[in-house]
Amino acid sequence: MDPTLSYWKSHGQSFFSRVKTWINLLEPVNLFSSKDEIEKAYSLLGNKEESEKDAAAVNLAISSVHADTGTVLPLLLRPPAYLTILGPMAFVSFLPHMAVKPALFWQFHLQSYNAGFTFANRNSSAELEMRNQDMKTKFLKHLLMFTGTVSLTTVAGALPQIIINRLQIKDTVLLAVSRNLLPVPLSAVLAAFSVYTIRNEERETGVRVFDSNGRLVGVSQAAGKKAVRETALSRGALFGTSFTVPHLLLLLLRRTSFFQGNSFLFAPVRNMSFVLVLSLMIPVSFSLFPQLGTISRDRLEKELQAAAVDGQLFYHRGL
């Protein structure tokens, strides 16, 4: 078991402890360290005494190193960069558009980055089990899957604006439904769908599972399905909540006499609430399920059940 997963085993089994940990891991300052500094910090994870003395180095390693391969993640696809990069794209996509092209443009960037982040932070068990001659075929498969996912989610994400323009909707109620209500469930569904498709390989081939001592005992398809399902739910919760709360807040404010007389405040309140909710929901959504997930013996394949001497096995969930 990788040292980063061992860290999550002792620090990430309760929801509130995971939220606290992720708040520290998502600090943008972790992006300014060099590869050498990250690798040095990663080496501390295997030394319990040293890691307890240097919490900042541990946070740097956990937030910058892939938990399966032990390699440093690309700078823009590390968890601390998620809000910085995703935030502006999601914010502009959240705003009402007047034409289809701007909606497609920002949806493309949003969906591309979200898919890239998911792919970079996935469980890499399949690649670790693979022979070198299979890598080219696997690369082409990943490329096709990535391209198809981004294309589909881009068009689907811009669907409300496409409907408005195609049907020439002028009615106030229909415009409100298309611009304010439809994007809420759509954003959550597309976020979850993107995780399912980008990480579909884990569901098909399985992921590595470990016993309570960190010993690799095999590859489980059941654990792979559980890892992808949990991550899809967490991503759907992130986008669904970030889009829902600002709309609900505006509905409540529209009922107050103050905002009825100061309608120019609606846009600033909506925008600020979206940014605030998105910022809060990123560590919360990352914490909904443990990074070091568990799967009970009765849900495992028969050939792996004997290895679950404590009644469960562990696996890397990914992000």
N, C-alpha and C positions, 0 to 999 in steps of 0.2 A: 504493500500500500504506500502510495506517495506521501511524503511528510505533510503536504497541505491537507490531505484527507484525514490524516491522523490528528491534525490540528482541529479540523471541524468536528471530529468525534468527541473531543473534550470541551469544545467551546460552542457547539451549534446544535444542541439537542432540544433546547427550548426556544419558543418563538421570540421572546423578548431578548434573550441572549444573542440570537441571530441578528435581530434588528440593531442592537447595540454594536455588534461586530461589523455589520455592513456599513453603518454610519461612519465608522473609522476607516474601513477599506475604501470607501467611495470618495475620500478626500482627494481633491485634484492635485495636491502636492505630491501624491504618489506617482504622478505622470512625469515628474521632472528628474527622475533618477536615471542614471545610465544603466546599460545592460550589465556591466561589471558590478555595479552596486546592487542590482537586483539579484544577480547570481550569488553574491556574497551573503545577502540577506537570506536567500533560499537555503544556503548551507547551514544557517543557524537553526532551521526548523528541526533538524535531526538532533540538536543538542538542547535538551529541555532547560538546563540551567541558563545557558546563554540566551535562549529565546525569551525566557521570563525577564531577563535584565533589559532586553532591547525590544520593547513592544512595537516601536516604530518600524524597525527592520522586519519584524514578523508581518506587520500589516502590508508593508511594501511587497514582500514575497507572495503572500496570499493573493493580493490584488493584481499581481503582474505575471504569475507563472501558471501555466496550465496544469491542472491537478492530475492528469493522466500521463502526459509526456515529460513533464518537468522542464519544458521549454518556455522561454519568455514570450508572452503574447504580443502581437502587433500593437503598437502604441495606441492607435485610435480605436482598437477593439478590446481594450482592457476595461473592466468594470468602472474604474474612476472616470473614464472618458465618456461613459454612456450618456449621462445627463448633458454634458457639455456639447456633444455632437447631436444627440437625438433631440434635445430640447428645442432648439430653433426650428428644426424640420417639423416636429410634431406641432409646434405652436403655429407655424404658418399654415400647415395642413388643417389645423383646427379653425382657422379664420374662414369666413364666407368668401367664396371666389365669384367673380362675375363672368368667367369664361372657363372652358374645358381645359385649354392648354396649360394655364397656371396650376390648375388642380392636378393634372397628370404630372406636371414637372415636379411639384413638391411631393406628391405621393411616390413617385419613382425614387427620389432621394431618401425619403423616409423608409420605404419598404426595402430598398437596397441595403441601407445601413443596418436596419433591424435584422435582416436575413444574414448579413455578414457577421454581426455580433453573435447571433445564435450559432452560426457555423463555427466560429473561432472558439467559442466557449462550450461546445458540445462535449459529450463523452467520446473519447477517441479510441475506445477498445478495439473497434474493427480494424483501424489502421495498425494498431500494435500487434494484432494477430495476423496481419497480412504479409504475404511474401512480396519481395521487391518487384517481380514481374507482373503483379496484379495492380500496381500503383497507377499505371497509365490508364487502364480501364476504369479504375475507381475515380480518377481525376475527371475523366470525361463524363462519368455518371453524375458526379457532384456538380459539374459545370452546367449540365442540362437541367438538373433539378433546381439549381440556384436561379438560372435564367427563367425557367418556367414559373417558379414561385414568385419572383419579382414582377414578371410581366402580368401574371394573373392578379396579384394583390394590388398592383398599381392601377389597373383598369377598374377593379372592384372598389378600390378606395375612392376613386374619382366618380363613381357611379351616381351619387346624388347630384353632382353638378351636370353630369351627362344627361340625366333625366330632366333636369330643369331646362337645359338648353334645347334638348331634343323635342320636348313637349311644349316648349315655349310657355312655361308655367308663370302666370302672373298673379294668381290668387294668393292672398296673404297667408291663409291657413296652410295651403299646400306648400308654399315656399318655406314656411316655418317648419313643417314636417320634414321636408327634404333637406333643409340646412341645419336643423337643430336636433331632430329626433332620430332620423335615419342614420347619421354618422356614428351615434353612440353605440348601438349593438354591432354595427358594421365594423367599427374599429377593433372591438374586442374579438370578434369572430376572425377577422383577418390576422390579428396578432397571434392567436392560437393556431390558426391554420398554417401560418408561416413556420412556426416551430415544428408542427407535425410533419410538414413536407421536407424541410431542411434536415431534420433529424430522423427521417424515416428509416434510415439504415440501422439505427440502434434498435428499432422495433423489429426489424427483419432478422438481423444477425445476433442481437443481444449485446450485453455489456458485461464487463468483468465484475465478479462478485468476490467478496472477501469475508473471512470469518472474523470473530471478535479480536483475534490476535493480529489482524492485518495480513494474513496469509491468503494469497490468491488461490481460490478453489475451483474456478471455472468461469464459463460465460453463460449468462442467463438471458433468454429472450423475454421472460416475464419481467425481469428487473429493467430491461431496456424499455419495454412498453410503459412501465410505471414511471420511469425517469422522464420520458418524453411527455406523458400525460400530465405529470405534475408541473413541468416547466411550461407547457402550453397553457394550463390553467393560471399559472402565476403571471404569464405575459398577457393573457386576456384580462385578468384582474387589473393589471397596470394600466392598460389603455382604456378599458371600459370605465374604470373609476375616474381616470383623469379627464375623460370626456363627459362623464355623467354629472359629476359634482358641480362644475361651472354652470351647466344648463339648469340644474335644480336650484342653484343659488339665484340665478336670474329670475326664475319663475316666482320665487319667494319675494325677491326685491320688487318685482313689478306690482305686487299687491300693496306696497307701502306708499303712502302719500308723498314722502320725500323723494323717492326715485321716480314717481310718476311726474313730479314737477321738475326733475333734473335728469331727463332721459339720456343726456350726453354722458352720464356716468356709467351707463350699461357696458359699453365697450371696454373701458379701463378695468372695471371690476371683473368682467368675464375673462379678460386676458391675464390679469394678475392672479386670479383664482386658479386658472389652468396651470400656470407656471408653478404656483405653490403646491397644488395637489400632485402634479407630476413629480416634483422634487421630493415630496414626502412618500409617494407611492413606490418609487424605485427601490429604496431599501426595504420597504414593507413587502413588496412583491417578491424580491429576492429571498425574503425570509419566510415566506409562507410554507415552504417545505425545506427540510434539511439539505444542505449540500452533500453530506454523507447520508444518503437515504438508507432505509432498512426495508427488507422484504421478508415476510414471515415464511416459515418452513412450508406451510400448506399451500402457498402460492408459487413455490418454486417447482422447477422440473424435477421429476422423480430422481434423476441421477445426481442432483445437487442436494436433495433433502437430507441425506446422511451427514453432509458437511455442516449443516446448520445445528451444531450441538447445543447452542444457546437459544434455539428456536427461531433464529433469524440470521440473515446474511446482510452485508453492507455493499453499497454501490455508489459510484459518483453520479450525482444527478445532472450536473452541468447547469448552465444558465441559458 
